[in-house]
Amino acid sequence: MATSQSELCFLTIGEASALIKDKKLSPVELTQAYLDRMGAIDGKVKSYVTPLPESALQEARVAEADIQKGNYRGPLHGVPIGLKDLYDTKGVRTTGQSRVFEHRVPTEDATVVTKLQEAGTVLLGKLAMHEFALGGPKTSLFEQAKNPWNLDHVTGGSSSGSGAAIAAGLAMGSLGSDTGGSIRGPAALCGIVGLKPTYGRVSRYGVLPLSWSLDTVGPMTWSVEDAALMLQVIAGHDPKDPTSSREPVPDYSAALQTDLKGMRVGVPRHYFFADDVGLDDDTRNAIEKGIQTLKELGATVQDIEIPSLSALTPANGIIMLAEANAYHEKNLKSQPENFGDIVRSRFIMAASYTSADYVQSQRARSRLKREFAEALQKVDVMAMPVMAKTAAALKDFDPMGMMVTPSLMGPFNLTGMPAMSVPCGFSSTGLPIGMQLAAAPFNESVVIRAGHAYQQHARWHDQRPSV
């Protein structure tokens, strides 16, 4: 059994839960190891904005007592996690990393927070993010999180603290949110797994909104297995969220297979590998090797076409900003000074959009859904890059640059499809690279199967940063 702090903090949820279930690992010991590590290194990583050491230890004691009595609740019982600071937590401030909500303390928990509590998780604290999931990496309230693989580089956004905390061994799992790539981007840049479920698969009740028709919430973990375990707990219909689906929730663990025989993989090379995307050589090579590995694991691979992808992807940004502007409009008028500069500039851009822009973007979205559905008649899963480049240096990061380059993640927000980032290598400078896998709506299981088989073979997740 792992004994040192670093060994404990770099266990996967699957590994830790087996030890906890067999009473070989104490949830209190595990939680204390994380709290000690937070005290030692989070001053450099800046992943937590509101640590909760006292309540975490109390929750760990309760979990341990329950397990000792034989009341084991499942794979997340006694597992220490963190939450992006847009999930409402009763009695604990939830700020969206903005001065606008600096003193906001919710009176009830988000639905997914309740589900995680019922599963027996231990909440270590609230994690850093880009302001209102939009304006990163700098915010108007807290410091920005740093990339554990190189503290002079960004983590990606907007789930920046979630990516940093998992990679640095400061949480065993986390929930992020994804409107244009905010789970998958940080996962790719921080060398972890990030799963954006199908739109409507997981309740968003009690989650600060960015864009009501695009927002999704999902897990960020070290392994695909861990993501499946967390998704199992949070997925399902919620009467409090009118957009949540009644689609039955399968057993995601059943998808954790190690070969891909019979699976058909499609590569939309015409868009994701196009010159204007700007893939760097390290990323291109890592993704090509990743796709080749899928083939070696038994899948068939073919190029596929989504004809209108290049023309229609910008619709994601228009819908996102227009809906965000509508949500924040009152506060933008009453307290503009409390918004960060980057967020405010994006809302100014959003205010220039017309109703025609919004309607045309929704039409584009419908067309793109049809084209993806047609392509998915020929293949089971798609494979492509998550990001064109590895994490930028903090000093070089251009927050508006992403607004003018083709999005490799936004298409799957527009269509509502499930998509995952899984580690697939490192650059020549030691920065992580992620491969993106996507499938038809509510077919998270095929994404999990492809990702798990790949990960178990490639083993990139065995590497850890030395922060």
C-alpha positions in Angstrom: 0.0 0.0 0.0 1.1 3.6 -0.7 2.5 5.3 2.4 4.2 8.6 1.5 2.2 11.8 1.0 3.0 11.9 -2.7 2.2 8.3 -3.2 -1.2 8.7 -1.5 -2.0 11.9 -3.4 -1.2 10.4 -6.8 -3.4 7.3 -6.4 -6.3 7.2 -8.8 -9.9 7.1 -7.5 -10.1 3.5 -8.7 -6.9 2.5 -6.7 -7.9 4.5 -3.6 -11.5 3.2 -3.5 -10.3 -0.4 -3.6 -8.1 0.2 -0.6 -10.8 2.1 1.3 -13.4 -0.6 0.6 -11.0 -3.2 2.0 -10.2 -1.0 5.0 -6.6 -0.8 4.0 -6.7 3.0 3.6 -8.3 5.4 6.0 -10.3 8.3 4.4 -8.9 10.5 7.3 -5.3 9.5 6.4 -6.0 10.2 2.8 -7.7 13.5 3.3 -4.9 14.6 5.7 -2.3 13.8 3.1 -4.1 16.0 0.6 -4.4 18.9 3.1 -0.7 18.6 3.9 0.2 18.7 0.3 -2.1 21.7 -0.3 -0.2 23.5 2.5 3.1 22.6 1.0 2.7 23.4 -2.6 -0.6 25.2 -3.4 1.0 28.5 -2.6 2.8 28.0 -5.9 0.1 26.3 -7.9 -2.8 28.6 -6.7 -5.5 25.9 -7.5 -7.7 26.5 -4.4 -9.5 29.8 -3.7 -11.5 28.6 -0.7 -9.8 25.6 1.1 -12.1 23.8 3.5 -9.7 21.8 5.8 -11.8 21.6 8.9 -15.0 20.4 7.2 -13.0 18.1 5.0 -11.5 16.3 7.9 -15.0 16.1 9.6 -16.4 14.6 6.4 -13.5 12.1 6.2 -14.2 11.0 9.8 -17.9 10.4 9.1 -16.9 8.4 6.0 -14.4 6.4 7.9 -16.9 5.6 10.7 -19.6 4.6 8.1 -17.2 2.3 6.3 -16.0 0.7 9.6 -19.7 -0.1 10.4 -20.1 -1.8 7.0 -22.0 1.1 5.4 -19.8 1.4 2.3 -21.6 3.6 -0.3 -19.5 2.9 -3.4 -16.3 3.9 -5.2 -16.4 7.6 -4.2 -16.9 7.0 -0.5 -14.1 8.7 1.4 -12.6 10.2 -1.8 -11.2 13.8 -1.5 -12.4 16.1 -4.3 -12.4 19.8 -5.3 -15.2 21.8 -7.0 -14.8 24.6 -9.5 -16.0 27.8 -7.8 -19.2 28.0 -9.8 -20.9 25.1 -8.0 -23.2 26.3 -5.3 -22.2 25.0 -1.9 -24.5 25.7 1.0 -22.8 28.0 3.6 -19.6 28.2 1.5 -19.1 31.2 -0.7 -19.3 30.6 -4.5 -17.9 33.5 -6.4 -17.4 32.6 -10.1 -14.0 34.2 -9.4 -15.5 37.7 -9.7 -15.8 40.7 -7.4 -19.4 40.8 -8.5 -20.1 37.7 -6.4 -17.2 38.2 -3.9 -19.5 37.8 -0.9 -22.1 35.4 -2.4 -22.9 32.5 0.0 -25.5 30.0 -1.4 -28.3 28.7 0.9 -28.5 25.3 -0.9 -26.2 22.9 -2.7 -26.1 22.4 -6.5 -27.8 19.1 -7.4 -24.5 17.5 -8.4 -22.9 18.6 -5.1 -25.7 16.8 -3.2 -25.2 13.7 -5.3 -21.5 13.7 -4.6 -22.2 14.2 -0.8 -24.6 11.2 -0.9 -21.9 9.1 -2.5 -19.6 10.0 0.4 -17.0 12.3 -1.1 -14.9 14.6 0.9 -14.8 18.2 -0.3 -11.3 19.7 0.1 -12.4 23.2 -1.2 -13.4 25.4 -4.1 -11.1 25.7 -7.0 -9.9 28.6 -9.2 -11.4 29.3 -12.5 -11.6 32.0 -15.2 -13.9 34.8 -14.2 -17.5 33.7 -14.8 -16.1 30.8 -16.9 -15.3 33.4 -19.6 -12.6 35.9 -18.9 -9.3 34.1 -18.2 -6.7 33.6 -17.2 -6.7 36.8 -15.1 -9.7 37.5 -12.9 -11.1 40.3 -10.9 -10.9 38.5 -7.6 -8.3 35.7 -7.0 -4.9 34.9 -8.5 -4.8 32.7 -11.6 -3.9 29.0 -11.3 -0.5 27.8 -12.6 0.3 24.8 -14.7 2.0 22.1 -12.5 4.1 20.9 -15.4 5.7 24.3 -15.6 4.5 27.0 -13.3 5.3 29.7 -15.8 2.6 28.4 -18.1 -1.2 28.7 -18.2 -3.5 25.8 -17.3 -6.1 26.6 -19.9 -9.6 27.6 -18.9 -12.0 28.1 -17.7 -11.7 25.1 -15.3 -8.1 26.2 -14.5 -8.0 25.3 -10.8 -9.6 21.9 -11.5 -6.9 21.0 -14.1 -4.1 22.3 -11.9 -5.4 20.5 -8.7 -5.7 17.1 -10.3 -2.3 17.4 -12.1 -0.5 18.6 -8.9 -2.0 15.9 -6.7 -4.1 18.3 -4.8 -7.5 16.6 -5.4 -8.4 13.1 -6.5 -11.2 14.3 -8.8 -13.0 17.5 -9.6 -16.0 18.9 -11.4 -15.4 21.4 -14.1 -17.8 23.0 -16.6 -17.6 23.2 -20.4 -19.3 25.7 -22.7 -16.7 26.0 -25.4 -14.1 23.6 -24.1 -13.6 24.5 -20.5 -13.2 21.0 -19.2 -11.3 19.5 -22.2 -8.9 22.4 -22.6 -7.4 22.5 -19.1 -7.4 18.6 -19.1 -5.3 18.6 -22.2 -2.9 21.3 -21.1 -2.5 19.7 -17.6 -2.1 16.1 -18.7 -5.3 14.7 -17.2 -8.7 13.3 -18.3 -11.6 15.7 -18.8 -15.1 14.5 -19.9 -17.8 16.8 -21.2 -21.0 14.7 -21.1 -23.9 15.1 -23.5 -25.9 18.3 -23.0 -28.6 17.5 -20.5 -26.9 14.3 -19.2 -26.0 16.0 -15.9 -28.0 18.5 -13.9 -26.8 22.1 -13.9 -29.2 23.2 -11.1 -27.1 25.4 -8.7 -24.3 25.9 -11.2 -23.5 29.5 -12.2 -24.5 29.8 -15.8 -22.5 31.0 -18.7 -24.7 30.0 -21.6 -27.9 28.1 -20.9 -28.1 26.3 -24.2 -24.4 25.2 -24.2 -23.3 24.7 -20.6 -22.3 21.2 -19.5 -20.8 19.9 -16.3 -18.5 16.9 -15.9 -15.6 15.2 -14.2 -11.8 15.9 -14.4 -9.6 13.1 -13.1 -6.3 11.3 -13.7 -7.9 8.3 -15.4 -10.8 7.5 -17.7 -11.9 4.9 -15.1 -12.2 7.7 -12.5 -14.1 9.9 -14.9 -16.6 7.0 -15.4 -17.0 6.5 -11.7 -17.7 10.2 -11.1 -20.1 10.5 -14.1 -22.0 7.5 -12.7 -22.8 9.4 -9.6 -23.7 12.8 -11.1 -25.6 11.7 -14.3 -29.4 11.5 -14.5 -32.6 13.5 -14.7 -33.2 16.3 -12.2 -36.7 17.9 -12.0 -35.0 21.1 -10.8 -33.2 21.5 -14.2 -35.7 21.7 -17.1 -32.9 21.0 -19.6 -31.8 17.7 -17.9 -32.6 14.6 -19.9 -34.7 11.5 -18.9 -32.4 9.3 -21.1 -31.5 6.2 -19.0 -28.1 6.2 -17.5 -26.1 3.1 -18.3 -23.4 1.4 -16.2 -20.3 3.3 -17.4 -18.0 0.8 -15.8 -19.1 -1.8 -18.2 -17.4 0.3 -21.0 -14.0 0.0 -19.3 -12.6 -2.6 -21.8 -9.1 -2.9 -23.0 -9.5 -3.6 -26.7 -11.4 -1.8 -29.5 -12.3 -4.7 -31.8 -15.2 -3.7 -34.0 -15.0 0.0 -33.1 -15.1 2.4 -36.1 -13.0 5.6 -35.6 -13.6 8.6 -37.8 -11.1 11.5 -38.2 -12.5 14.8 -39.4 -9.0 15.6 -40.8 -10.2 18.3 -43.2 -11.0 20.6 -40.2 -9.0 19.5 -37.2 -5.7 19.1 -39.1 -6.2 22.1 -41.5 -3.4 24.6 -41.9 -5.4 27.5 -40.3 -5.8 25.5 -37.1 -2.1 26.0 -36.5 -1.2 22.6 -35.0 2.3 22.6 -33.7 4.5 19.6 -34.8 4.6 18.0 -31.4 0.8 18.0 -31.1 0.3 16.8 -34.7 2.7 13.9 -34.2 1.2 12.9 -30.8 -2.3 12.9 -32.2 -1.3 10.9 -35.2 0.4 8.3 -33.0 -2.7 8.2 -30.7 -4.9 7.5 -33.7 -2.5 4.8 -34.9 -2.7 3.2 -31.4 -6.5 3.1 -31.6 -6.0 1.1 -34.8 -3.5 -1.2 -33.1 -6.1 -1.9 -30.4 -8.5 -3.3 -33.0 -10.4 -0.2 -34.3 -10.8 0.6 -37.9 -9.9 4.2 -38.8 -11.2 6.3 -41.7 -11.3 10.0 -42.6 -14.7 11.6 -42.4 -16.2 14.9 -43.7 -18.4 17.3 -41.8 -18.9 19.7 -44.8 -20.0 22.9 -43.0 -17.7 22.6 -40.0 -15.4 25.5 -40.9 -18.3 27.9 -41.7 -20.5 27.0 -38.8 -18.2 26.7 -35.8 -18.1 30.5 -35.1 -21.8 30.1 -34.1 -20.7 28.7 -30.8 -19.0 32.0 -29.7 -22.0 34.1 -30.8 -24.5 32.0 -28.9 -22.3 31.7 -25.8 -21.6 35.5 -25.5 -25.1 36.5 -26.3 -26.6 34.3 -23.7 -23.9 35.2 -21.1 -24.6 38.9 -21.8 -28.3 38.3 -21.1 -27.5 36.7 -17.8 -25.1 39.4 -16.6 -26.8 42.4 -18.1 -28.3 43.8 -14.8 -24.9 43.6 -13.0 -23.0 45.0 -16.0 -25.2 48.1 -15.7 -25.2 48.4 -11.9 -21.6 47.5 -11.1 -19.4 47.4 -14.2 -16.3 48.2 -12.2 -16.5 44.8 -10.5 -16.0 42.8 -13.7 -12.5 42.1 -14.9 -11.3 43.8 -18.0 -11.3 40.7 -20.2 -14.9 39.7 -19.2 -16.1 43.2 -19.7 -14.5 43.5 -23.2 -16.2 40.2 -24.2 -19.6 41.5 -23.0 -19.0 44.7 -25.0 -18.5 42.5 -28.1 -21.6 40.5 -27.2 -23.7 43.7 -27.1 -22.9 44.3 -30.7 -24.6 41.0 -31.8 -28.0 41.4 -33.3 -31.1 39.1 -32.9 -30.4 38.0 -36.5 -26.9 36.9 -35.5 -28.3 34.8 -32.7 -31.0 33.2 -34.9 -28.6 32.5 -37.7 -26.2 30.9 -35.2 -29.0 28.6 -34.0 -29.8 27.7 -37.6 -26.1 26.9 -38.1 -26.2 24.8 -35.0 -29.1 22.7 -36.3 -27.3 22.1 -39.6 -24.1 21.0 -37.9 -26.1 18.6 -35.7 -27.5 17.0 -38.9 -24.1 16.7 -40.5 -22.5 15.1 -37.4 -25.4 12.7 -37.1 -24.9 11.7 -40.8 -21.2 11.1 -40.1 -21.9 9.1 -37.1 -23.9 6.6 -39.2 -20.5 5.5 -40.5 -18.3 5.6 -37.4 -18.8 5.1 -33.6 -16.3 7.6 -32.3 -14.2 10.5 -33.6 -10.6 11.2 -32.8 -8.8 14.6 -33.2 -6.7 17.2 -31.3 -8.1 19.1 -28.3 -5.8 22.1 -28.6 -3.6 23.2 -31.4 -0.7 23.9 -29.2 0.6 23.0 -25.7 0.2 25.5 -22.8 1.3 29.0 -23.5 3.7 30.9 -21.2 1.8 33.2 -18.9 3.7 36.1 -20.2 2.8 35.3 -23.8 -0.8 34.4 -23.4 -3.3 36.3 -25.5 -6.8 36.0 -24.1 -8.4 37.2 -27.2 -6.4 35.0 -29.5 -8.8 32.1 -29.0 -11.6 34.3 -30.5 -10.0 34.4 -33.9 -8.6 30.9 -34.3 -10.7 27.9 -35.3 -12.1 26.1 -32.2 -11.3 22.4 -31.9 -13.7 22.0 -28.9 -16.7 24.3 -29.6 -18.3 22.0 -32.3 -19.1 19.5 -29.6 -20.8 22.1 -27.4 -22.8 23.3 -30.4 -24.0 19.7 -31.1 -24.3 18.7 -27.5 -22.2 15.6 -28.1 -20.1 13.9 -25.4 -16.3 14.6 -25.8 -13.3 13.7 -23.8 -9.6 14.8 -23.6 -7.2 11.9 -22.8 -3.5 12.4 -22.4 -1.5 11.3 -25.5 2.0 12.5 -25.0 4.3 15.4 -24.2 6.0 18.2 -26.2 9.7 18.4 -26.6 9.6 20.9 -23.7 7.7 18.5 -21.4 4.2 20.0 -21.7 1.2 17.6 -21.9 -0.8 17.0 -25.1 -4.4 15.7 -25.2 -6.3 13.7 -27.8 -10.1 14.4 -28.1 -12.6 11.6 -28.5 -16.3 12.4 -29.3 -19.4 10.3 -30.0 -23.2 10.6 -30.6 -25.3 12.2 -27.9 -25.8 10.1 -24.8 -23.1 7.6 -26.0 -20.6 8.5 -23.3 -19.9 4.8 -23.0 -18.2 4.5 -26.4 -16.0 7.6 -25.6 -15.2 5.9 -22.2 -14.4 2.6 -23.9 -12.1 4.2 -26.5 -10.4 6.4 -24.0 -9.9 3.7 -21.4 -8.5 1.2 -23.9 -6.1 3.8 -25.2 -5.0 5.0 -21.8 -4.4 1.5 -20.4 -2.1 0.8 -23.4 -0.4 4.2 -23.7 0.1 4.8 -20.0 0.8 8.5 -20.3 -1.2 9.1 -17.1 1.5 7.2 -15.1 3.7 10.3 -15.4 3.3 13.0 -12.8 4.7 16.6 -12.6 7.5 17.3 -10.1 6.0 20.4 -8.6 
